[in-house]
Amino acid sequence: MVLPLMKLGTLAVKTISKPLASQLKHQAKVHPKFRQSIINFAQRNHRITTQMQRRIYGHATDVEIRPLDEEKAVQAAVDLIGEIFLFGVGGAVVVFEVQRSSRSEARKEEARKQELEELRIKDEELEKQVADLKSKLEELEKLAKARGLSGIFQLKPQPGTTDSGKPDKSS
């Protein structure tokens, strides 16, 4: 489920970045200062990447690097800015997802703590009830021993019997 959504999101970002890149190209044609700044940006990037490639492949690094012509520099700068935009949006999406997931986990943890607290309170109440019931049971047992079984239930004697439940001999 996540993978198709990621692909769809990436496609949407690329689709959005294309008009941005074309707008950058248009602005580079219209504004000479902007054009010069992105050409300088592209030339620096070209020098850095060429030097890195030469070092990686073991070629001489003291060789002069020819600058790009203006149109290639503008195109390279616009492409690089588009890629930086894509990378930035992708990074922002990842950060957003991590924060959302973190908040969700925090809410779940808080709910678990709340549930445990409620269970602890309920357990304490049940312990109190059990203690009360034990004391009442002990009281009943004491009464039962002191009065006998009929004393607990407060049974009224049957006519013709004494309080102890034996037949009355006086009649």
VEXBA-684383 format. One record per residue: residue in one letter; x, y, z of N, C-alpha, C in turn. Coordinates in pm, 1 decimal. Each point is the difference from the previous one (the first is absolute). Example, Ala and Ser with C-alpha at 12.3 -4.5 7.8 and 13.67 -1.06 7.14 Angstrom:
BEGIN
type; nu; nv; nw; cau; cav; caw; cu; cv; cw
A; 1319.0; -569.0; 780.0; -89.0; 119.0; 0.0; 90.0; 120.0; 0.0;
S; -35.0; 105.0; -72.0; 82.0; 119.0; 6.0; -77.0; 109.0; 73.0;
END
This chain:
BEGIN
type; nu; nv; nw; cau; cav; caw; cu; cv; cw
M; 82.4; -119.2; 0.0; -82.4; 119.2; 0.0; 86.3; 124.8; 0.0;
V; 108.8; -0.8; 78.8; 85.4; 117.3; 11.5; 78.6; 23.6; -128.9;
L; 49.6; -108.1; -60.5; 82.3; 13.8; -120.2; -75.3; 66.8; -115.0;
P; -122.5; -40.7; -33.4; -70.7; 70.5; -107.0; -24.5; 147.1; 32.1;
L; -27.2; 30.5; 127.3; -19.6; 139.7; 38.4; 129.0; 79.4; -13.1;
M; 112.8; -62.9; 32.8; 128.6; 68.3; -15.7; 28.6; 26.7; -147.0;
K; -27.0; -98.3; -83.9; 21.4; 19.2; -143.5; -89.6; 111.2; -53.2;
L; -123.5; -0.1; 44.6; -93.6; 103.8; -42.9; 45.9; 137.3; 49.5;
G; 47.6; 7.6; 122.1; 51.0; 125.7; 53.9; 122.0; 49.4; -75.8;
T; 92.3; -93.7; -31.7; 118.9; 36.7; -76.0; -38.2; 51.7; -138.1;
L; -93.7; -66.3; -62.8; -46.9; 43.8; -131.6; -63.1; 138.6; 9.1;
A; -76.9; 24.7; 104.2; -62.1; 131.8; 17.3; 105.3; 107.8; 19.4;
V; 103.0; -29.6; 79.5; 105.8; 98.1; 22.8; 76.1; 28.1; -129.1;
K; 28.6; -104.2; -76.2; 68.6; 20.4; -127.9; -85.9; 81.8; -95.2;
T; -127.1; -27.8; -0.9; -91.3; 74.6; -86.5; -4.9; 146.8; 40.5;
I; 2.3; 25.0; 130.3; -1.3; 138.2; 48.8; 133.0; 69.2; -28.8;
S; 110.6; -74.1; 7.5; 131.3; 62.7; -18.1; 27.8; 37.1; -145.5;
K; -62.9; -66.3; -94.8; 23.3; 33.3; -140.8; -44.5; 141.9; -33.5;
P; -119.6; 42.6; 39.4; -34.4; 140.8; -25.1; 92.3; 96.7; 75.0;
L; 45.8; -42.3; 117.8; 93.3; 83.2; 74.1; 129.2; 17.3; -78.8;
A; 50.9; -109.6; -54.7; 122.6; 6.7; -80.3; -20.0; 86.3; -124.4;
S; -112.9; -12.7; -66.1; -23.6; 83.1; -118.5; -13.2; 147.0; 38.7;
Q; -58.8; 27.2; 116.4; -8.4; 138.3; 48.0; 139.5; 55.1; 28.7;
L; 87.2; -85.2; 59.1; 138.2; 42.0; 24.0; 71.2; 32.5; -131.3;
K; -20.5; -82.4; -101.7; 60.8; 26.4; -131.2; -49.4; 133.0; -55.1;
H; -128.5; 22.9; 11.4; -56.9; 125.7; -50.2; 58.0; 118.8; 76.4;
Q; 10.3; -11.3; 131.7; 56.4; 108.3; 79.8; 147.1; 23.3; -33.6;
A; 71.4; -108.4; -33.2; 140.4; 13.2; -38.2; 12.8; 77.4; -130.1;
K; -95.8; -12.5; -89.7; 3.7; 74.0; -126.1; -36.1; 146.3; 20.9;
V; -92.0; 27.2; 91.0; -51.8; 135.7; 18.5; 90.9; 84.8; 89.2;
H; 50.4; -55.3; 110.0; 77.7; 76.5; 97.6; 149.4; -32.7; -13.6;
P; 78.9; 97.6; -41.5; 142.7; -27.2; -21.0; 75.2; -32.4; 130.1;
K; -35.9; 62.4; 112.7; 69.2; -29.2; 126.4; -28.7; -142.4; 45.4;
F; -125.5; -40.9; -11.4; -37.0; -137.1; 37.2; 71.4; -98.9; -91.5;
R; 3.5; 31.2; -129.6; 66.6; -87.0; -96.7; 146.4; -15.8; 38.4;
Q; 66.2; 109.8; 31.3; 141.6; -6.4; 34.1; 22.0; -79.5; 128.1;
S; -89.0; 17.3; 97.2; 17.1; -73.3; 126.4; -17.8; -149.9; -19.8;
I; -97.3; -42.2; -79.3; -15.2; -145.2; -20.4; 109.3; -55.2; -90.5;
I; 54.3; 82.2; -91.0; 113.5; -45.9; -81.5; 121.2; -20.9; 91.0;
N; 25.4; 94.4; 89.9; 112.2; -15.4; 94.7; -21.1; -123.5; 87.5;
F; -122.3; -20.5; 45.9; -33.4; -118.4; 80.4; 28.5; -127.5; -78.4;
A; -42.1; -2.9; -125.8; 20.9; -118.9; -83.5; 148.3; -22.7; -28.7;
Q; 76.0; 107.2; -23.2; 143.1; -15.0; -27.3; 73.2; -54.9; 123.1;
R; -33.2; 50.6; 119.1; 62.5; -52.1; 122.7; -34.2; -148.1; 17.8;
N; -125.9; -33.0; -21.1; -43.0; -139.5; 12.5; 73.6; -87.6; -100.5;
H; 17.0; 48.8; -123.1; 70.4; -75.4; -104.9; 145.3; -24.7; 41.4;
R; 67.4; 103.1; 54.3; 139.9; -15.9; 42.5; 10.6; -102.3; 113.8;
I; -88.5; 11.2; 97.1; 5.3; -90.6; 116.5; -25.0; -144.3; -43.0;
T; -103.1; -23.7; -78.5; -31.1; -138.1; -41.7; 109.5; -56.7; -90.1;
T; 57.4; 82.5; -86.3; 108.2; -49.1; -87.6; 121.6; -36.6; 82.9;
Q; 36.4; 83.0; 99.2; 114.0; -32.0; 86.4; -26.0; -127.2; 79.7;
M; -121.2; -16.1; 49.3; -32.3; -122.2; 75.4; 10.0; -122.4; -89.5;
Q; -48.6; 9.4; -123.2; 7.6; -113.5; -91.6; 145.8; -33.4; -33.1;
R; 80.5; 101.2; -20.3; 141.6; -24.1; -30.1; 69.2; -69.2; 117.2;
R; -30.3; 42.0; 121.0; 61.2; -63.6; 117.7; -46.7; -144.4; 15.1;
I; -128.1; -22.1; -24.4; -54.3; -136.2; 14.3; 64.0; -94.4; -100.2;
Y; 16.4; 47.3; -124.1; 54.9; -86.5; -105.2; 152.2; 3.9; -5.9;
G; 64.4; 79.3; 85.6; 145.8; 2.3; 6.7; 64.1; 81.5; -110.9;
H; -69.7; 92.1; -61.1; 57.7; 85.0; -104.3; 67.4; 120.7; 63.9;
A; 76.1; 71.4; -80.8; 68.8; 120.3; 49.1; -103.1; 106.5; 37.3;
T; 23.6; 63.9; 114.3; -95.8; 100.7; 47.2; 49.2; 142.0; -23.8;
D; 124.4; 14.9; -45.8; 53.1; 134.5; -21.5; -26.7; 51.5; -141.6;
V; -75.7; -73.8; -77.2; -33.7; 38.5; -136.3; -109.3; 106.0; 5.0;
E; 8.4; 97.3; -91.2; -100.9; 105.3; -3.9; -134.1; -57.6; -46.2;
I; -104.9; 40.6; 70.9; -135.5; -46.7; -33.3; -66.8; 107.2; -83.7;
R; -42.9; -40.0; -120.4; -63.5; 96.9; -89.7; -140.2; 31.6; 50.0;
P; -36.2; 129.1; 2.2; -134.6; 36.2; 44.7; -105.1; -40.0; -103.4;
L; -122.4; -13.5; 48.2; -112.8; -30.6; -87.5; -38.8; 125.4; -77.1;
D; -58.1; -17.3; -119.5; -52.7; 118.4; -68.2; -126.3; 46.6; 72.4;
E; -47.0; 120.0; -28.8; -107.5; 61.2; 78.0; -128.8; -82.1; -1.2;
E; -41.1; -48.1; -115.1; -125.3; -76.2; -7.7; 7.9; -130.4; 77.3;
K; 113.0; -69.1; -11.3; 16.9; -124.5; 76.0; 5.1; 28.9; 149.7;
A; 63.2; 111.6; 36.7; 7.7; 36.7; 140.6; -138.0; 30.8; 55.2;
V; -79.0; 75.2; -77.5; -136.1; 30.9; 44.3; -80.4; -128.9; 14.3;
Q; 9.3; -88.7; -98.0; -73.2; -127.2; 5.3; 45.5; -84.1; 119.1;
A; 131.3; -6.4; 22.4; 52.1; -78.9; 112.5; -46.9; 59.6; 132.8;
A; 2.3; 132.5; 11.0; -43.2; 64.7; 124.5; -147.2; -25.3; 25.4;
V; -80.6; 11.7; -104.5; -144.1; -22.0; 15.4; -27.0; -145.5; 38.5;
D; 71.2; -92.5; -63.6; -16.9; -141.8; 36.1; 41.5; -25.2; 144.7;
L; 111.7; 60.7; 40.0; 48.0; -18.5; 136.6; -98.5; 59.6; 100.6;
I; -50.8; 117.4; -29.7; -97.6; 62.6; 89.7; -126.1; -85.8; 8.2;
G; -42.1; -55.3; -113.4; -116.0; -90.7; 1.0; 25.0; -122.8; 85.7;
E; 120.0; -56.8; -8.7; 34.2; -117.5; 81.7; 7.0; 36.1; 148.6;
I; 56.5; 116.6; 28.8; 5.2; 44.8; 139.6; -141.5; 18.1; 53.6;
F; -87.2; 55.0; -83.9; -140.2; 16.5; 39.5; -63.5; -135.5; 29.6;
L; 20.5; -96.0; -89.6; -54.3; -135.1; 21.1; 54.3; -61.1; 128.9;
F; 129.7; 12.7; 20.5; 61.3; -55.5; 119.5; -55.0; 66.8; 125.4;
G; -14.9; 131.2; -5.1; -54.0; 74.0; 113.9; -141.9; -41.6; 32.7;
V; -83.6; -14.5; -103.3; -138.6; -42.0; 23.5; -3.9; -142.5; 53.8;
G; 82.5; -87.3; -57.2; 5.6; -138.1; 49.0; 44.4; -6.3; 144.7;
G; 102.9; 78.7; 34.7; 46.8; 5.4; 138.1; -106.9; 54.6; 93.2;
A; -71.9; 101.7; -46.2; -107.0; 57.5; 82.2; -110.3; -102.3; 23.7;
V; -31.2; -79.2; -102.3; -103.1; -103.9; 14.7; 44.9; -104.1; 102.7;
V; 126.5; -38.7; -5.9; 51.3; -98.6; 95.6; -4.9; 56.1; 141.9;
V; 44.0; 124.4; 17.1; -2.7; 62.3; 132.8; -143.4; 9.5; 50.8;
F; -91.3; 41.3; -86.9; -141.2; 9.9; 38.4; -54.0; -135.8; 43.6;
E; 31.3; -104.0; -74.7; -49.5; -134.0; 32.3; 57.7; -49.6; 131.7;
V; 127.8; 26.5; 24.5; 62.0; -42.3; 126.2; -64.9; 73.2; 117.3;
Q; -23.5; 129.8; -15.6; -64.3; 76.2; 107.5; -142.4; -47.5; 23.4;
R; -73.1; -27.2; -107.3; -137.8; -48.0; 13.2; -1.5; -134.6; 71.7;
S; 90.4; -87.1; -39.8; 8.8; -131.4; 63.6; 38.3; 13.9; 147.5;
S; 91.3; 90.9; 29.4; 42.2; 22.0; 137.8; -116.0; 50.9; 84.7;
R; -76.9; 94.8; -53.6; -115.5; 51.0; 74.2; -103.0; -110.8; 21.6;
S; -19.2; -83.0; -100.6; -95.3; -110.0; 12.4; 44.2; -97.6; 109.5;
E; 128.3; -32.5; 2.2; 52.3; -89.3; 103.6; -12.8; 63.1; 138.1;
A; 23.5; 130.4; 7.9; -12.2; 68.4; 128.8; -144.1; -5.5; 50.5;
R; -95.7; 19.6; -92.1; -141.2; -8.8; 39.9; -33.5; -141.5; 46.6;
K; 49.2; -100.0; -70.6; -26.2; -138.3; 39.6; 61.5; -29.0; 136.9;
E; 121.4; 47.3; 22.1; 67.6; -22.3; 128.1; -76.8; 68.7; 113.0;
E; -47.9; 121.4; -25.5; -77.9; 71.4; 100.0; -129.0; -75.6; 31.9;
A; -65.0; -54.5; -103.2; -122.7; -77.4; 21.4; 29.8; -125.1; 82.9;
R; 113.7; -66.4; -27.4; 38.3; -117.8; 77.3; 25.9; 36.3; 146.6;
K; 69.0; 112.7; 20.9; 26.1; 43.3; 137.6; -130.5; 30.7; 72.1;
Q; -91.3; 65.5; -69.7; -130.1; 33.4; 58.4; -75.1; -127.9; 36.8;
E; 3.1; -96.5; -90.7; -69.2; -127.5; 25.6; 62.1; -72.9; 119.3;
L; 132.7; -0.1; 7.6; 66.3; -64.2; 114.1; -34.6; 70.9; 130.6;
E; -7.2; 132.3; -2.7; -36.2; 75.1; 120.0; -142.4; -34.5; 43.4;
E; -92.3; -7.3; -96.8; -138.1; -37.2; 31.7; -6.4; -140.8; 59.3;
L; 77.8; -92.6; -58.6; 2.3; -136.7; 52.9; 58.1; -2.8; 141.6;
R; 103.7; 81.1; 25.2; 59.5; 4.5; 133.4; -101.3; 52.8; 101.8;
I; -72.1; 104.3; -36.7; -101.9; 56.6; 90.2; -109.6; -102.6; 26.3;
K; -44.0; -68.7; -105.2; -104.5; -101.6; 14.9; 49.2; -114.0; 90.0;
D; 127.4; -37.2; -16.9; 58.3; -105.2; 83.2; 1.6; 41.6; 146.6;
E; 36.1; 125.1; 27.2; 0.2; 49.0; 138.2; -140.5; -1.8; 58.6;
E; -99.0; 40.6; -80.2; -139.2; -2.2; 47.3; -44.5; -142.5; 30.2;
L; 37.2; -93.2; -87.3; -36.7; -140.4; 23.1; 68.2; -54.2; 125.5;
E; 124.3; 39.3; 23.6; 69.4; -43.6; 121.1; -71.9; 51.8; 124.6;
K; -45.4; 125.5; -4.3; -74.8; 56.4; 112.7; -129.9; -77.0; 21.4;
Q; -68.6; -32.5; -108.9; -126.4; -73.9; 11.6; 24.5; -138.7; 58.2;
V; 107.7; -64.3; -46.2; 32.8; -132.8; 52.9; 31.0; 9.6; 149.2;
A; 75.3; 101.7; 40.4; 32.0; 17.6; 142.1; -127.9; 24.0; 80.6;
D; -91.0; 83.0; -51.9; -128.2; 23.4; 68.1; -79.4; -129.8; 12.8;
L; -5.5; -76.4; -107.2; -73.6; -126.7; 3.5; 62.6; -97.8; 98.7;
K; 132.6; -1.9; 8.3; 66.3; -88.3; 95.9; -35.8; 39.2; 142.6;
S; 2.0; 131.6; 25.7; -33.3; 43.6; 137.2; -145.7; -33.0; 32.2;
K; -89.6; 15.7; -95.0; -141.3; -35.3; 23.1; -15.2; -149.5; 21.2;
L; 74.0; -78.5; -75.9; -4.9; -145.0; 15.9; 51.9; -40.7; 138.6;
E; 107.6; 62.4; 44.5; 52.9; -29.7; 133.3; -102.5; 36.9; 107.3;
E; -67.6; 112.5; -18.3; -102.4; 43.3; 94.2; -114.4; -101.3; 4.7;
L; -40.9; -47.5; -119.2; -106.4; -100.6; -5.0; 43.0; -130.2; 67.1;
E; 124.8; -37.8; -20.0; 49.6; -122.8; 62.8; 0.5; 13.0; 151.8;
K; 38.4; 117.8; 48.4; -1.3; 22.5; 145.4; -142.4; -7.6; 54.4;
L; -92.9; 62.5; -72.8; -139.8; -5.9; 42.1; -52.5; -142.7; -3.4;
A; 40.0; -72.2; -101.2; -46.1; -138.0; -12.3; 50.8; -84.0; 116.9;
K; 121.2; 20.4; 41.4; 54.8; -76.4; 111.2; -67.5; 41.7; 131.5;
A; -28.3; 128.2; 13.4; -58.3; 49.9; 125.0; -146.7; -37.2; 13.0;
R; -76.9; 6.7; -103.4; -144.7; -22.1; 6.1; -44.2; -133.7; -55.6;
G; 81.2; -62.4; -72.5; -42.6; -122.7; -64.5; -59.0; 32.5; -136.4;
L; -37.0; -100.6; -71.9; -48.3; 18.4; -136.2; -129.9; 76.9; -5.0;
S; -91.6; -22.0; 93.4; -127.7; 70.8; -3.5; 17.2; 146.5; 36.0;
G; 106.2; 33.9; 75.2; 25.7; 138.5; 36.6; 41.9; 83.9; -119.6;
I; 68.0; -60.1; -96.5; 45.2; 74.1; -117.3; -118.5; 42.4; -84.1;
F; -88.4; -96.3; -21.4; -113.0; 27.1; -88.5; -118.4; 60.3; 74.2;
Q; 10.6; 11.0; 130.8; -104.5; 54.7; 86.8; -134.8; -67.2; -28.3;
L; 6.7; -129.8; 4.9; -122.1; -76.8; -22.8; -89.5; 10.0; 122.8;
K; -128.0; 13.0; -22.1; -96.1; 1.6; 110.3; -32.3; -144.8; 35.5;
P; -6.8; -26.1; 124.6; -29.5; -139.3; 37.3; -140.3; -40.2; -44.2;
Q; -13.4; -126.3; -35.6; -129.4; -54.5; -42.1; -89.3; -14.1; 123.7;
P; -130.2; 18.5; -18.7; -86.8; -19.2; 117.6; 13.9; -142.8; 51.8;
G; 10.5; -10.4; 123.2; 11.9; -131.6; 63.0; 144.0; -41.8; 18.3;
T; 97.2; 89.9; -32.7; 141.8; -32.9; 22.1; 61.2; 109.8; 83.8;
T; 114.2; -29.7; 59.5; 72.3; 101.8; 77.0; 96.6; 70.9; -92.8;
D; 73.3; 94.2; 56.0; 95.6; 75.1; -79.8; 109.1; -87.6; -57.9;
S; 26.6; -112.3; 63.1; 106.5; -87.5; -47.6; -49.2; -91.6; -109.8;
G; -131.7; 0.6; -29.6; -54.9; -83.4; -107.7; -52.2; -132.8; 48.1;
K; 0.6; -26.9; 136.6; -49.9; -125.5; 54.2; -146.5; 14.5; 33.0;
P; -74.5; -110.5; -2.9; -144.1; 9.1; 30.1; -22.5; 50.4; 141.6;
D; -105.2; 77.6; 11.8; -36.7; 58.3; 130.7; -69.4; -106.4; 82.1;
K; 44.4; -28.8; 127.3; -55.9; -106.0; 84.5; -107.3; 56.4; 93.5;
S; -15.1; 127.8; -0.7; -98.4; 59.7; 91.7; -143.7; -18.7; -48.9;
S; -23.9; -25.4; -121.0; -136.1; -11.3; -46.5; -57.1; -137.2; 11.1;
END
